[in-house]
Amino acid sequence: MADKIFGIHGDALQLRSQRLSMLASNIANAATPGYKARDLDFEKAMREVVGGSTADRAMEGHAGYRVPLQSSLDGNTVELSTEQTLFAENAVGYSTTLSFLEARVNTLTRAIRGE
């Protein structure tokens, strides 16, 4: 029933949350030698969800290591400016999705109350 009420937005929130965790981990390990930056291809994962897959399966299939634009001597693939930009973009998308879901819940609450 939740799928009918919230559509794909619940899955989108789950995917964005997972991506935020990955990007935050990358930022936290920017100075860790040998650390490999990970990311989730949100667009491809969402296309899979729209096609009928679960968010968990889409995360597994579209999460991977990022290839850096410039390699580092210590083997770390985190490029801090890239990670910060992607984190900010994803945070805006997360906030937007959350706002949509909040509006949907408020609409349903008003409907139940008969307002």
C-alpha distances in whole Angstrom, upper triangle without the diagonal:
4,5,5,6,9,10,12,14,12,14,17,17,17,20,22,22,23,26,27,28,30,32,33,34,36,37,38,40,42,45,44,47,45,42,39,37,33,31,27,27,24,25,25,22,20,21,20,17,17,18,15,17,15,16,19,20,21,23,25,26,27,28,32,35,37,40,42,44,47,48,49,52,50,47,44,42,41,42,41,41,39,36,37,36,33,32,32,30,27,27,27,24,22,23,22,19,19,20,18,15,17,18,14,14,17,16,13,16,18,16,16,19,21,22
4,5,5,6,7,10,10,9,11,14,14,14,17,18,19,20,23,24,24,27,28,29,31,33,34,35,37,39,42,41,44,42,38,36,34,30,28,25,25,22,22,23,20,17,19,19,15,15,17,15,16,14,14,17,19,19,20,23,24,24,26,29,33,34,37,39,41,44,45,46,49,47,44,41,39,37,38,38,38,35,33,33,32,29,28,28,27,24,24,24,21,19,20,19,15,15,17,14,11,14,15,11,11,15,14,12,14,17,16,16,19,21,22
4,5,5,5,7,9,8,9,12,13,13,15,17,18,19,21,23,24,26,27,29,30,32,33,34,36,38,41,41,43,41,37,35,32,29,26,23,22,19,19,20,17,15,16,15,12,12,14,11,13,11,12,15,17,16,18,21,22,22,24,27,31,32,35,37,39,42,43,44,47,46,43,40,38,36,37,37,36,34,32,32,31,28,27,28,26,23,23,23,20,18,20,18,15,15,17,14,12,15,16,13,13,17,16,14,17,20,18,18,22,23,24
4,6,5,9,11,11,12,14,16,17,18,20,21,23,24,26,27,29,30,32,33,35,36,38,39,41,44,44,46,44,41,38,36,32,29,26,25,22,22,22,20,17,18,18,14,13,15,13,15,15,16,19,20,20,22,24,25,25,27,31,34,35,38,40,42,45,46,47,50,49,46,43,41,39,40,39,39,36,34,35,33,30,30,30,28,25,25,25,21,20,21,20,16,17,18,15,13,15,15,12,13,16,14,12,16,18,16,16,20,21,22
4,6,9,10,10,12,14,14,16,18,19,20,22,24,25,26,28,30,31,33,34,35,37,39,40,44,43,46,44,41,38,36,32,29,26,26,22,22,23,21,18,19,20,16,15,18,16,18,16,17,20,22,21,22,25,26,26,28,31,34,35,38,40,42,45,46,47,50,49,46,43,41,39,39,38,38,35,33,33,32,29,28,28,26,24,23,23,20,19,19,17,14,14,15,12,10,12,12,8,9,12,11,9,12,14,13,14,17,18,19
4,6,6,6,9,10,11,13,15,16,17,19,20,21,23,25,26,27,29,31,32,33,35,36,40,40,42,41,37,35,32,29,26,22,22,19,19,20,18,15,17,17,14,13,16,15,16,14,14,17,19,18,19,23,23,23,24,28,31,32,35,37,38,41,42,43,47,45,42,39,37,35,36,35,34,32,30,30,28,26,25,24,23,20,20,19,16,15,16,14,11,11,12,9,7,10,11,7,9,12,12,11,14,16,15,16,19,20,20
4,6,7,8,9,11,13,14,15,17,19,20,21,23,25,26,27,29,30,32,33,35,36,40,40,42,40,37,34,31,28,24,21,20,17,16,17,15,12,14,14,11,10,13,12,13,12,12,16,17,16,18,21,21,21,23,26,29,30,33,35,37,40,41,42,46,44,41,39,36,34,35,34,34,31,29,29,28,25,25,25,22,20,20,20,16,16,17,15,11,13,14,11,10,13,13,11,12,16,15,14,17,19,18,19,22,23,23
4,6,5,6,9,10,11,12,14,16,16,18,20,21,22,24,26,27,28,30,32,33,37,36,38,37,33,30,27,24,21,17,16,13,13,14,12,8,10,11,8,7,11,10,11,10,9,13,14,13,14,18,18,17,19,23,26,26,29,31,33,36,37,39,42,41,38,35,32,31,31,31,30,28,26,26,25,22,21,22,19,17,18,17,14,13,15,14,10,12,14,11,10,14,15,13,15,18,17,17,20,22,21,22,25,26,26
4,5,5,6,9,10,10,12,14,15,16,18,20,21,22,24,25,26,28,30,31,35,35,37,36,32,30,27,23,20,17,17,13,13,15,13,10,13,14,10,10,14,14,14,12,11,14,16,14,15,19,19,18,19,23,26,26,29,31,32,35,36,38,41,40,37,34,31,29,30,29,28,26,24,24,23,20,19,19,17,14,15,14,11,10,12,10,6,8,10,8,7,11,12,10,12,15,15,15,18,20,20,21,24,25,25
4,5,5,6,9,10,11,13,14,15,17,19,20,21,23,25,26,27,29,31,34,34,36,35,31,29,26,23,20,17,17,14,15,16,13,11,14,14,11,12,15,14,13,11,9,12,15,14,14,17,18,18,19,22,25,26,29,31,33,36,37,38,41,39,36,33,31,29,30,29,29,27,24,25,24,21,19,20,18,15,15,16,13,11,13,12,8,9,12,10,8,11,13,11,12,15,16,16,18,20,20,21,24,25,25
4,5,5,6,9,10,11,12,14,15,17,18,20,21,23,24,26,27,29,32,32,34,32,29,26,23,20,17,14,14,11,12,13,10,8,11,11,7,10,12,11,10,8,6,9,11,10,10,14,15,14,15,19,22,23,27,28,31,33,34,35,38,37,34,31,29,27,28,28,28,25,23,23,23,19,18,20,18,14,15,16,13,11,14,14,10,11,14,13,11,15,17,15,16,19,20,19,21,24,24,25,27,29,29
4,5,5,6,8,10,10,12,14,15,16,18,20,21,22,24,26,27,30,30,32,31,27,25,22,19,15,12,12,9,10,12,9,7,10,11,9,10,13,13,12,11,8,11,13,11,11,15,15,14,15,18,21,21,25,26,28,31,32,33,36,35,32,29,27,25,25,25,25,22,20,20,19,16,15,16,14,11,12,13,9,8,11,11,7,9,12,11,11,14,16,15,16,19,20,20,22,24,25,26,28,30,29
4,5,5,6,9,10,10,12,14,15,16,18,20,21,22,24,26,29,29,32,30,27,25,22,19,16,13,14,11,13,15,12,10,14,15,12,14,17,16,15,13,9,12,15,13,12,16,17,16,16,19,21,22,26,27,29,31,32,33,36,35,32,29,27,24,25,24,24,22,19,19,19,16,14,15,14,10,10,11,9,6,9,9,6,7,11,10,9,12,14,14,15,18,19,19,21,23,24,25,27,29,28
4,6,5,6,9,10,11,13,14,15,17,19,20,21,23,25,28,27,30,28,25,23,20,17,14,12,13,11,13,14,11,11,14,14,11,14,16,15,13,10,7,9,12,11,9,13,15,14,14,17,20,21,24,26,28,31,31,32,35,33,30,27,25,24,25,24,24,22,19,20,20,17,15,17,16,12,12,14,12,9,12,13,10,10,14,14,12,15,18,17,17,20,22,21,23,26,26,26,29,31,31
4,5,5,6,9,10,11,12,14,15,17,18,20,21,23,26,26,28,26,23,20,17,14,11,8,9,7,10,11,8,8,12,12,10,13,15,15,12,10,7,8,10,8,7,11,12,10,10,14,16,17,21,23,25,28,28,29,32,30,28,25,23,21,22,22,22,19,17,18,18,14,13,15,14,10,12,13,11,9,13,13,11,12,16,15,15,17,20,19,20,23,24,24,26,28,29,30,32,34,33
4,5,5,6,9,10,10,12,14,15,16,18,20,21,25,25,27,26,22,20,17,14,11,9,10,7,10,12,10,10,14,14,13,15,18,18,16,14,10,12,14,12,10,14,15,13,12,15,17,17,21,22,24,26,27,28,31,30,27,24,22,19,20,19,19,17,14,15,15,11,10,12,10,7,8,10,7,6,10,11,9,10,14,14,14,16,18,19,19,22,24,24,25,28,29,30,32,33,33
4,5,5,6,9,10,11,12,14,15,16,18,20,23,23,26,25,21,20,17,14,12,10,13,11,14,16,13,13,17,17,15,18,20,20,18,15,11,12,15,13,11,14,16,14,13,16,18,18,22,23,25,27,28,28,31,29,27,24,22,20,21,19,20,18,15,15,16,13,11,13,12,9,9,11,10,7,10,12,11,11,14,15,14,16,19,19,19,22,24,24,25,28,29,29,31,34,33
4,5,5,6,9,10,11,13,14,15,17,19,22,21,24,22,19,17,14,11,9,8,11,10,13,14,11,13,16,16,15,18,20,19,16,14,10,10,12,11,8,11,13,12,10,12,14,16,19,21,23,26,26,26,29,27,24,21,19,18,19,19,20,18,14,16,16,13,11,14,14,10,11,14,13,10,14,16,14,14,18,19,18,20,22,22,23,25,27,27,28,31,32,32,34,37,36
4,5,5,6,8,10,11,12,14,15,17,20,20,22,21,17,15,12,9,6,6,8,8,12,13,11,12,16,16,15,18,20,20,18,16,12,12,14,12,9,12,13,11,9,11,12,13,16,18,20,22,23,23,26,25,22,19,17,15,16,16,16,14,11,13,13,9,8,11,11,8,9,12,11,10,13,15,14,15,18,19,19,21,23,23,24,27,28,29,30,33,34,34,36,38,38
4,5,5,6,8,10,10,12,14,15,19,19,22,21,17,16,13,11,9,9,12,11,14,16,14,15,19,19,18,21,23,23,21,19,15,15,17,16,13,15,17,14,12,14,15,15,18,19,21,23,23,24,27,25,23,19,17,15,16,14,15,13,10,11,12,9,6,9,10,7,7,11,10,9,12,14,14,14,17,18,18,20,22,23,24,26,28,28,29,32,33,34,36,38,37
4,6,5,6,9,10,10,12,14,17,17,20,19,15,14,12,10,9,10,13,13,17,18,16,17,21,20,20,23,25,24,21,19,15,14,17,16,12,14,17,15,12,13,14,15,19,19,22,23,23,23,26,23,21,18,17,14,16,15,17,15,12,12,14,12,9,12,14,11,11,14,14,12,15,17,16,16,20,21,20,22,25,25,25,28,30,30,31,34,35,35,37,39,39
4,5,5,6,9,10,11,12,16,15,17,16,12,11,8,6,6,8,11,12,16,16,15,17,20,20,19,22,24,24,21,19,15,15,16,15,11,13,15,12,9,10,10,11,15,16,19,20,20,20,23,20,18,15,13,12,14,13,15,13,10,12,13,11,9,13,14,11,12,16,15,14,17,19,18,19,22,23,23,25,27,28,28,31,33,33,34,37,38,38,40,42,42
4,5,5,6,9,10,11,14,14,17,16,13,11,8,7,7,9,12,12,16,17,16,18,21,21,21,24,26,26,23,22,18,18,19,17,14,16,17,14,11,12,11,11,14,14,17,18,18,18,21,20,18,14,12,10,11,10,11,10,6,8,10,7,6,10,11,9,10,14,14,13,16,18,18,19,22,23,23,25,27,28,29,31,33,34,35,37,38,39,41,43,42
4,5,5,6,9,10,13,14,17,17,13,13,10,10,10,12,15,16,19,21,19,21,24,24,24,26,28,29,26,24,20,19,21,20,16,18,20,18,15,15,14,14,17,17,19,20,20,20,22,20,19,15,14,11,12,11,13,12,8,9,11,10,7,10,13,11,11,15,15,14,16,19,19,19,22,24,24,25,27,29,29,31,33,34,34,37,38,39,40,43,42
4,5,5,6,9,11,11,14,14,10,10,8,8,10,13,16,17,20,21,20,22,25,25,24,27,29,29,26,24,20,19,21,20,16,17,19,17,14,13,13,13,16,16,19,20,19,18,20,18,16,13,12,10,12,11,14,13,10,11,14,13,11,14,16,14,14,18,18,17,19,22,22,22,25,27,26,27,30,31,31,33,36,36,37,39,41,41,43,45,44
4,5,5,6,10,10,12,12,8,8,5,7,9,12,15,16,20,21,20,22,25,25,25,28,29,30,27,25,22,21,22,20,17,18,19,17,13,12,11,10,13,12,15,16,15,15,17,15,14,10,9,6,9,8,11,10,7,9,12,11,10,13,15,14,15,18,19,18,21,23,23,24,26,28,28,29,32,33,33,35,38,38,39,42,43,44,45,47,46
4,5,5,9,10,13,14,11,11,9,10,12,15,17,18,22,23,22,24,27,27,27,30,32,32,30,28,24,23,25,23,20,21,23,20,17,16,14,13,15,14,16,16,16,15,18,16,15,11,11,7,8,6,9,10,6,7,11,11,9,12,14,14,14,17,19,18,20,23,23,23,26,28,28,29,32,33,33,35,38,38,39,41,43,44,45,47,46
4,6,8,9,12,13,10,12,10,12,14,17,20,21,24,25,24,26,29,29,29,32,34,34,31,29,25,24,26,25,21,22,24,22,18,18,16,16,18,17,19,19,18,17,19,16,16,12,13,10,11,10,13,13,10,11,14,14,12,15,18,17,16,20,21,20,22,25,25,25,27,30,30,30,33,34,34,36,39,39,40,42,44,44,46,48,47
4,5,5,8,10,7,9,8,11,14,17,20,22,25,26,25,27,30,30,30,33,34,35,31,29,26,25,26,25,21,22,23,21,18,16,14,14,16,15,17,17,15,14,15,12,12,9,10,8,10,10,13,14,11,13,16,15,14,17,20,19,19,22,23,22,25,27,28,28,30,32,32,33,36,37,37,39,42,42,43,45,47,47,49,51,50
4,6,8,10,8,9,9,12,14,18,20,22,25,26,25,28,30,30,31,34,35,36,33,31,28,27,28,26,23,23,25,22,19,17,14,13,14,12,15,14,13,11,13,11,11,7,8,5,7,7,10,11,9,11,14,14,14,16,19,19,19,22,23,23,25,28,28,29,31,33,33,34,37,38,39,40,43,44,44,47,48,49,50,52,51
4,6,9,8,11,11,15,17,21,24,26,29,29,29,31,34,34,35,37,39,39,36,34,31,30,31,30,26,26,28,25,22,20,17,16,17,15,17,15,13,11,12,9,10,7,10,8,10,10,13,15,13,14,18,18,17,20,22,22,23,26,27,27,29,31,32,32,34,37,37,38,40,42,42,44,46,47,47,50,52,52,53,56,55
4,6,6,9,11,14,17,21,23,26,29,29,28,31,33,33,34,37,38,38,35,33,30,28,29,28,25,24,26,24,21,18,15,16,16,15,18,16,14,11,12,8,9,7,10,9,12,12,16,16,15,17,20,20,19,22,24,23,24,27,28,27,30,32,32,33,35,37,37,38,41,42,42,44,47,47,48,50,52,52,54,56,55
4,6,9,11,15,18,22,24,27,30,30,29,32,34,34,35,38,39,39,36,35,32,30,30,29,26,25,27,25,21,19,15,16,16,14,17,15,12,9,9,5,6,5,9,10,13,14,18,18,17,19,22,22,21,24,26,26,27,30,31,30,32,35,35,35,38,40,40,41,44,45,45,47,50,50,51,53,55,55,57,59,58
4,6,10,13,16,20,22,25,28,27,27,30,32,31,33,36,36,37,33,32,29,27,28,27,24,23,24,22,19,16,13,13,13,13,16,14,11,9,9,6,4,4,8,10,13,15,18,18,16,19,22,21,21,25,26,25,27,30,30,30,32,35,34,35,38,39,39,41,44,44,44,47,49,49,50,53,54,54,56,58,58
4,6,9,13,17,19,22,25,25,24,27,29,29,30,33,33,34,30,29,26,24,25,24,20,20,21,19,16,13,10,11,12,12,15,14,12,11,12,9,7,5,6,7,11,13,16,15,14,16,19,18,18,21,23,22,23,26,26,26,29,31,31,31,34,36,35,37,40,40,41,43,45,45,46,49,50,51,52,55,54
4,6,10,13,16,19,22,21,21,24,26,25,27,29,30,31,27,26,23,22,22,21,18,17,18,16,13,10,6,7,9,9,13,13,11,11,13,11,8,6,5,7,10,12,15,14,12,16,18,16,16,20,21,20,22,25,24,24,27,29,29,30,33,34,34,35,38,38,39,42,43,44,45,48,49,49,51,53,53
4,7,11,13,16,18,18,18,21,23,23,24,27,28,29,26,24,21,20,21,19,16,16,17,14,11,8,6,6,8,8,12,13,12,12,15,13,11,8,5,5,8,10,13,11,9,12,14,12,13,16,17,16,18,21,21,21,24,25,25,26,29,30,30,32,35,35,36,38,40,41,42,44,45,46,48,50,49
4,7,10,13,16,15,15,18,20,19,20,23,24,25,22,21,18,16,17,15,12,12,13,11,7,5,4,6,9,11,14,16,15,16,18,17,14,11,9,9,11,13,15,12,10,13,14,12,12,16,16,14,17,19,19,18,22,23,23,24,27,28,28,30,32,32,33,36,37,38,39,42,43,43,45,47,47
4,7,9,12,12,12,14,16,16,17,20,21,22,19,18,15,15,15,13,10,11,12,8,6,6,6,6,10,12,15,17,17,18,21,20,17,14,12,11,12,13,14,11,9,12,13,9,10,14,13,11,14,17,15,15,19,20,19,21,24,24,25,27,29,29,30,33,34,35,36,39,40,40,43,44,44
4,6,9,9,8,11,13,13,14,16,18,18,16,15,12,12,12,9,7,9,9,6,4,6,9,9,13,15,17,20,20,22,25,24,21,18,15,14,16,17,17,14,12,15,14,11,11,15,13,11,14,16,14,14,18,18,17,19,22,22,22,25,27,27,28,31,32,32,34,36,37,38,40,42,41
4,6,6,6,9,10,11,12,14,16,17,15,15,12,13,13,9,8,10,9,6,6,8,10,10,13,15,17,20,21,23,26,26,23,20,17,16,17,18,18,15,14,16,15,11,13,15,13,11,15,16,14,15,18,18,17,20,22,22,22,25,27,26,28,31,31,32,34,36,37,38,40,41,41
4,6,5,6,9,10,10,12,14,15,14,13,10,12,13,9,8,12,11,8,9,11,14,14,17,18,20,23,24,26,29,29,26,23,20,19,19,20,19,16,15,16,15,11,12,14,12,9,13,13,11,11,15,15,13,16,19,18,18,21,23,23,24,27,28,28,30,33,33,34,37,38,37
4,5,5,6,9,10,11,12,15,14,14,12,15,14,10,11,14,12,9,11,14,16,16,18,20,21,25,26,28,32,31,28,26,22,21,21,22,21,18,17,19,17,13,15,16,13,11,15,15,12,14,17,16,14,18,20,18,19,23,24,23,25,28,28,29,31,33,33,34,37,38,37
4,5,5,6,9,10,11,13,12,13,11,13,12,8,10,11,9,7,10,12,15,15,17,20,21,25,26,28,31,31,28,26,22,22,22,24,23,20,19,21,19,16,18,19,16,15,18,18,15,16,20,19,17,20,23,21,22,25,26,25,27,30,30,30,33,35,35,36,39,40,40
4,5,5,6,9,10,11,9,9,8,9,9,5,6,9,8,6,9,12,15,16,19,21,23,26,27,29,32,31,28,26,23,22,23,24,24,20,19,21,20,16,17,19,17,14,17,18,15,15,18,18,16,18,21,20,20,23,24,23,25,28,28,28,31,33,33,34,37,38,38
4,5,5,6,8,10,9,10,8,11,11,7,9,12,11,10,12,15,19,19,22,24,26,29,30,32,35,34,31,29,26,25,25,26,25,22,21,22,20,17,18,19,16,14,16,17,13,13,17,16,13,16,18,17,17,20,21,20,22,25,25,25,28,30,30,31,34,35,34
4,5,5,6,9,9,11,10,13,12,9,11,14,12,11,14,17,20,20,23,25,26,30,31,33,37,36,32,30,27,27,27,28,27,24,23,25,23,19,21,22,19,17,20,20,16,17,20,19,16,19,21,19,20,23,24,22,25,28,27,27,30,32,31,33,36,36,36
4,5,5,7,6,8,8,11,9,6,10,11,9,9,13,16,19,20,23,26,27,31,31,34,37,36,32,30,27,27,28,29,29,25,24,26,25,21,22,24,21,18,21,22,18,18,22,21,18,21,23,21,21,24,25,24,25,29,28,28,31,33,32,33,36,37,37
4,5,5,5,6,6,9,9,7,10,12,11,11,14,18,21,22,25,28,30,33,33,35,38,37,34,32,29,28,29,30,30,26,25,26,25,21,22,23,21,18,20,20,17,17,20,19,15,18,20,18,17,21,22,20,22,25,25,24,27,29,29,29,33,34,34
4,5,7,9,10,13,12,10,13,16,14,14,17,21,24,24,27,30,31,35,36,38,41,40,37,34,31,31,31,32,31,28,27,28,26,23,23,24,21,19,21,21,17,18,20,19,16,18,20,18,17,21,22,19,22,25,24,23,27,29,28,29,32,32,33
4,6,9,11,14,12,10,14,15,14,14,18,21,24,25,28,30,32,35,36,38,41,41,37,35,32,32,33,34,33,30,29,30,29,25,26,27,24,22,25,25,21,21,24,22,19,22,24,21,21,25,25,23,25,28,27,27,30,32,30,31,35,35,36
4,7,9,12,10,10,14,15,14,15,18,21,25,26,29,32,34,37,38,40,43,41,38,36,33,33,34,35,35,31,30,31,30,26,27,28,26,23,25,25,22,21,24,23,19,22,24,21,20,24,25,22,24,27,26,25,28,30,29,30,33,34,35
4,7,8,7,7,10,11,11,12,15,18,22,24,27,30,32,35,35,37,40,38,35,33,30,30,31,32,33,29,27,29,28,25,25,27,24,21,24,24,21,20,23,23,19,21,24,22,21,24,25,23,24,28,28,26,29,32,31,31,34,35,36
4,5,5,6,9,10,11,12,14,18,21,23,27,29,32,35,35,36,39,37,34,32,29,29,30,31,31,28,26,28,27,24,23,25,23,20,22,23,20,18,21,21,18,19,22,20,19,22,24,21,22,26,26,25,27,30,29,29,32,34,35
4,5,5,6,9,10,10,12,15,19,21,24,27,29,32,32,33,36,34,31,29,26,26,27,27,28,25,23,24,24,20,20,22,20,16,18,20,16,15,18,18,15,16,20,18,17,20,22,20,21,25,25,24,26,29,29,29,32,34,34
4,5,5,6,9,10,11,14,18,20,23,26,29,31,31,32,35,33,30,27,25,25,27,27,28,25,23,25,25,21,20,23,22,18,20,22,19,17,20,21,18,19,22,21,20,23,25,23,24,27,28,27,29,32,32,32,35,36,37
4,5,5,6,9,10,13,17,20,23,26,28,31,31,32,35,33,29,28,26,25,27,28,29,26,24,26,26,22,22,25,23,20,22,24,21,19,23,23,20,22,25,24,22,25,28,26,26,30,30,29,32,34,34,34,37,39,39
4,5,5,6,8,12,16,17,20,23,26,29,29,30,33,32,28,26,24,23,25,26,27,23,21,24,23,19,20,22,20,17,19,21,18,17,21,21,18,20,23,22,21,24,26,24,26,29,29,29,31,34,33,34,37,38,39
4,5,5,6,9,13,15,18,21,24,26,26,27,30,28,25,23,21,20,22,23,24,21,19,21,21,17,17,20,18,15,17,19,17,16,19,20,18,19,22,22,21,24,26,25,26,29,30,29,31,34,34,35,37,39,39
4,6,6,9,12,15,18,21,24,26,26,27,30,28,24,23,21,21,23,24,26,22,20,23,23,19,20,23,21,18,21,23,20,19,23,24,21,23,26,26,24,27,30,28,29,33,33,33,35,38,37,38,40,42,43
4,6,8,12,14,17,20,23,26,25,27,30,28,25,23,21,21,23,25,26,22,21,24,23,20,20,23,22,19,22,24,21,20,24,24,22,24,27,26,26,29,31,29,30,34,34,34,36,39,39,39,42,43,44
4,6,10,12,14,17,20,23,23,25,28,26,23,21,18,19,20,22,22,19,17,20,20,16,17,20,18,16,19,21,18,18,22,22,20,22,25,25,24,27,29,28,30,33,33,33,35,38,38,39,41,43,43
4,7,9,13,16,18,21,21,22,25,23,20,18,15,16,18,19,20,17,15,18,18,15,15,19,17,15,18,20,18,18,21,22,20,22,25,25,25,28,30,29,30,33,34,34,36,39,39,40,42,44,44
4,7,10,13,16,18,17,19,21,20,17,15,12,13,16,17,19,16,14,18,18,15,16,19,19,17,19,22,20,20,24,25,23,25,28,28,28,31,33,33,34,37,38,38,40,42,43,43,46,47,47
4,7,9,13,15,14,15,18,16,13,11,9,10,13,15,17,14,13,16,17,14,16,19,19,17,20,23,22,22,25,26,25,27,30,31,30,33,35,35,36,39,40,40,42,45,45,46,48,50,50
4,6,9,11,11,13,16,16,13,11,7,8,10,13,14,11,10,14,14,12,14,17,17,16,19,21,21,21,24,25,25,27,30,30,31,33,35,35,36,39,40,41,43,45,46,47,49,50,50
4,7,9,9,11,14,15,11,11,7,9,10,13,14,12,12,16,16,14,17,20,19,19,22,24,23,24,28,28,28,30,33,33,34,36,38,39,40,42,44,44,46,48,49,50,52,54,53
4,5,6,9,12,13,10,9,6,7,7,11,12,9,11,14,14,14,16,19,19,19,22,24,24,25,28,29,29,31,33,34,35,37,39,40,41,43,44,45,47,49,50,51,53,55,54
4,7,10,13,15,13,12,9,10,8,12,12,10,12,15,15,15,17,19,19,20,23,24,25,26,29,30,30,32,34,35,36,38,40,41,42,44,46,47,48,50,51,53,55,56,55
4,7,10,12,11,10,8,10,8,12,12,11,14,16,17,17,19,21,22,23,25,27,27,29,31,32,33,35,37,38,39,41,43,44,45,47,48,50,51,53,54,56,57,59,58
4,7,9,7,8,7,9,9,13,14,14,15,18,19,19,21,23,24,24,27,29,29,30,33,34,35,36,38,40,40,42,44,45,46,48,50,51,52,54,56,57,58,60,59
4,6,5,6,7,9,9,12,14,14,15,18,19,20,21,24,25,25,27,29,30,31,33,35,36,37,39,41,41,43,45,46,47,49,51,52,53,55,56,57,59,61,60
4,6,8,10,12,13,15,18,18,19,21,23,23,24,27,28,29,30,33,34,34,36,38,39,40,42,44,44,46,48,49,50,52,54,55,56,58,60,60,62,64,63
4,6,9,11,13,15,18,18,18,20,23,23,23,26,28,28,29,32,33,33,35,37,38,38,41,43,43,44,47,48,48,51,53,53,54,57,58,59,60,62,61
4,6,9,12,14,17,17,16,20,21,21,22,25,26,26,28,30,31,31,33,35,35,36,39,41,41,42,45,46,46,49,50,51,52,55,56,56,58,60,60
4,6,9,11,14,14,13,16,18,18,18,21,23,22,24,27,27,27,30,32,32,33,36,37,37,39,42,42,43,45,47,48,49,51,53,53,55,57,56
4,6,9,12,11,11,14,16,15,16,19,20,20,22,24,25,25,28,29,30,31,33,35,35,37,39,40,41,43,45,45,47,49,50,51,53,55,54
4,6,9,8,7,10,12,12,13,16,17,17,19,21,22,22,25,27,27,28,31,32,33,34,36,37,38,40,42,43,44,46,48,49,50,52,51
4,6,5,6,9,10,11,12,14,16,16,18,20,21,22,24,26,27,28,30,32,33,34,36,37,39,40,42,43,44,46,48,49,51,52,51
4,5,5,6,9,10,10,12,14,15,16,18,20,21,22,24,25,26,28,30,31,32,34,36,37,38,40,42,42,44,46,47,49,50,49
4,5,5,6,9,10,11,12,14,15,17,19,20,21,23,24,26,27,29,30,31,33,35,36,37,39,41,42,44,45,47,48,50,48
4,6,5,6,8,10,11,12,14,16,17,18,20,21,23,24,26,27,29,30,32,33,35,36,38,39,40,42,44,45,47,48,47
4,5,5,6,9,10,10,12,14,15,16,18,20,21,22,24,26,27,28,30,31,32,34,36,37,38,40,42,43,44,46,45
4,6,5,6,9,10,10,12,14,15,16,18,20,21,22,24,26,26,29,30,31,33,35,36,37,39,41,42,43,45,43
4,5,5,6,9,10,11,13,14,16,17,19,20,21,23,25,26,27,29,30,32,33,35,36,38,39,41,42,44,42
4,5,5,6,8,10,11,12,14,15,16,18,20,21,22,24,26,27,28,30,32,33,34,36,38,39,41,42,41
4,6,5,6,9,10,10,12,14,15,16,18,20,21,22,24,26,27,28,30,31,32,34,36,37,38,40,39
4,5,5,6,9,10,11,12,14,15,16,19,20,21,23,24,26,27,29,30,31,33,35,36,37,39,37
4,5,5,6,9,10,11,13,14,16,17,19,20,21,23,25,26,27,29,30,32,33,35,36,38,36
4,5,5,6,9,10,10,12,14,15,16,18,20,21,22,24,26,27,28,30,32,33,35,36,35
4,5,5,6,9,10,10,12,14,15,16,18,20,21,22,24,26,27,28,30,31,33,34,33
4,5,5,6,9,10,10,12,14,15,16,18,20,21,23,24,26,27,29,30,31,33,31
4,5,5,6,8,10,11,12,14,15,17,18,20,21,23,24,26,27,29,30,32,30
4,5,5,6,9,10,11,12,14,15,16,18,20,21,22,24,26,27,29,30,29
4,5,5,6,9,10,10,12,14,15,16,18,20,21,22,24,26,27,28,27
4,5,5,6,9,10,11,12,14,15,17,19,20,21,23,24,26,27,25
4,5,5,6,9,10,11,12,14,15,17,18,20,21,23,24,26,25
4,5,5,6,9,10,11,12,14,15,16,18,20,21,22,24,23
4,5,5,6,9,10,10,12,14,15,16,18,20,21,22,21
4,5,5,6,9,10,11,12,14,15,17,18,20,21,20
4,5,5,6,9,10,11,12,14,15,16,18,20,19
4,5,5,6,9,10,10,12,14,15,16,18,17
4,5,5,6,9,10,11,12,14,15,16,15
4,5,5,6,9,10,11,12,14,15,15
4,5,5,6,9,10,10,12,14,14
4,5,5,6,9,10,11,12,11
4,5,5,6,9,10,10,9
4,5,5,6,9,10,10
4,5,5,6,9,9
4,5,5,6,5
4,5,5,6
4,5,8
4,6
4
